[in-house]
Amino acid sequence: MTIHATDTNSLSGKSLASTIRTMAVLGAIGQDVLDKYGIHEVDPNAWYSNSLRREIHQTAFERFGEESLFCFGLNSGDYYLEAQIAFRKSVEAYEQLIQEFGETAHPKALHQFLGEFAVTHAKAIRESAFNPPPSFGVEVIHLHDQCFDYHINSRSEPLHEAFMRGILETGFTGWLGKYWSQRIAYQPQMTVKHADHTHMVWRVDFTRNDGTKLSSERLAELHFKAREALMGKVLADAESQRRLARKAMDELESSHRLVLDSIRYASLLQQAQLPRPIRLENRFEDIAVHWEPRDTIGGDLWWISHSSQQDKFTVCVADCSGHGVPGAMLALLASTALERIYGNDPHLSPAKGLLQLSQALRRGLNQDQVPMAQSSLQNDGCDAAFVQVDRQAGTLLFAGANIDLIWMPQGGEVQRIVADAVGLGYRGSDPEHLTEHTLHFNSGDRFLITTDGYVDQVGHDHSSDRRRAFGFQRLLQLLRENRAHSLAFNMQALQNNLQTWQGEGLRRDDITLLAVQLQR
């Protein structure tokens, strides 16, 4: 085993790995700290100075707040395989107790699980420290009902408590989320700094869940919300840095680097906001997506409802106003609204989903209020297309707001189903009704949705020696010519043709192409 630091303040590589992995995508923001210690990658079996983690945590905390440390903690469990095995055994013991004594045994099983969880957690903390003092450990104190104080003795900094809170949230949600939800609150008044450790306390209040969601589903939601919160911080930081750069031209080079670092990280987080692979499993024969912001980040998004709905689910493509940071912030608002809307009503019709999205955007942007001054008269929103797939009935319901559907049934004509000419969320744009189109499908039928960045791209038309938009007719012709080929082939053909059409010209807009081959 390689020893990088052997004093009593050293900690194991696996306790650093999640922090380094997450911090690495920050580019120069994290690399400056790593270079100071001559570290390019982390060996989970090596030892490092505790000050390395402390400095990285402080850097992230100053730029992106506690949300960054919370995400570090959420991902730390991946490197503690022995602890994962022990936690799984504790859950099995929990469920065995319920099987033997029934539903009334949940509180008793929770108490037993927390005791075992604390033992495993304490072991992981001690194994993460080089020659840990005897004081290192964990204690759970029952206060009343399902309320506990969770005491930890470690080298964690009080200012960075969100890191340990993230570990607790992912541990409790990932293993007991089916049965319990928890509210975890740090107790700063109980924190005590000692010579060899810090004593920190979190109060944990558990409430029973109805068991309709698996622990894995609740954990996925937790990670989504944490990334969403961090995305908001990163985008806000990018906007702040952009404004600083505008005001401080004499420090342009340094400020510009900070802007780019934040925007690159925002790009990775925005990609993480797109549907996870689990949401696509067993829903289509095939799917192909091309998502390309004009800048590093942008206002386009595509979305699919939760994976627990297999027979009837909803697919969405949206084009938010603006590009870059403003567009990405609006796309984040739209993505959050979609999760909330379809979380409340998974089978909501496309037309009603569009109307609720419009209302959510207007409220979120305060565009449902009379502006205080003419200078504050912003007017932003989005275009969108919703498709509800009912595999059992073999039907599609489509409704669109300025985004059309291209329908490609096997053996039938390629058709363009035109959306309503209305925007969502804008001032003075409050549609009361949207048209829904019903289509019947068989396995192998296809549909495609594209934002206007594709068809509006200006290029050189050699037939007329003029510059004009690519247009829907060229898109439809390409789909007719290549319909016998796979979706991947079609997607590559669409990209190649647009690039040829664009030539040396500039990209005008964000582009999203979503193609689906259906199955019954």
Secondary structure as GFF3:
##gff-version 3
##sequence-region A 1 520
A	DSSP	beta_strand	10	12	.	.	.	ID=ss1
A	DSSP	alpha_helix	14	24	.	.	.	ID=ss2
A	DSSP	alpha_helix	28	36	.	.	.	ID=ss3
A	DSSP	beta_strand	47	49	.	.	.	ID=ss4
A	DSSP	alpha_helix	50	64	.	.	.	ID=ss5
A	DSSP	alpha_helix	66	74	.	.	.	ID=ss6
A	DSSP	three_ten_helix	76	79	.	.	.	ID=ss7
A	DSSP	alpha_helix	81	101	.	.	.	ID=ss8
A	DSSP	three_ten_helix	103	105	.	.	.	ID=ss9
A	DSSP	alpha_helix	106	127	.	.	.	ID=ss10
A	DSSP	beta_strand	137	144	.	.	.	ID=ss11
A	DSSP	beta_strand	147	154	.	.	.	ID=ss12
A	DSSP	three_ten_helix	158	160	.	.	.	ID=ss13
A	DSSP	alpha_helix	161	176	.	.	.	ID=ss14
A	DSSP	beta_strand	180	186	.	.	.	ID=ss15
A	DSSP	three_ten_helix	188	190	.	.	.	ID=ss16
A	DSSP	beta_strand	192	193	.	.	.	ID=ss17
A	DSSP	beta_strand	198	208	.	.	.	ID=ss18
A	DSSP	alpha_helix	215	247	.	.	.	ID=ss19
A	DSSP	three_ten_helix	249	251	.	.	.	ID=ss20
A	DSSP	alpha_helix	252	273	.	.	.	ID=ss21
A	DSSP	three_ten_helix	277	279	.	.	.	ID=ss22
A	DSSP	beta_strand	286	292	.	.	.	ID=ss23
A	DSSP	beta_strand	300	304	.	.	.	ID=ss24
A	DSSP	beta_strand	312	320	.	.	.	ID=ss25
A	DSSP	alpha_helix	324	344	.	.	.	ID=ss26
A	DSSP	alpha_helix	350	364	.	.	.	ID=ss27
A	DSSP	three_ten_helix	374	376	.	.	.	ID=ss28
A	DSSP	beta_strand	382	390	.	.	.	ID=ss29
A	DSSP	beta_strand	395	401	.	.	.	ID=ss30
A	DSSP	beta_strand	405	408	.	.	.	ID=ss31
A	DSSP	beta_strand	415	417	.	.	.	ID=ss32
A	DSSP	beta_strand	437	440	.	.	.	ID=ss33
A	DSSP	beta_strand	446	450	.	.	.	ID=ss34
A	DSSP	alpha_helix	452	455	.	.	.	ID=ss35
A	DSSP	beta_strand	458	461	.	.	.	ID=ss36
A	DSSP	beta_strand	466	469	.	.	.	ID=ss37
A	DSSP	alpha_helix	471	481	.	.	.	ID=ss38
A	DSSP	alpha_helix	487	502	.	.	.	ID=ss39
A	DSSP	beta_strand	511	517	.	.	.	ID=ss40
###
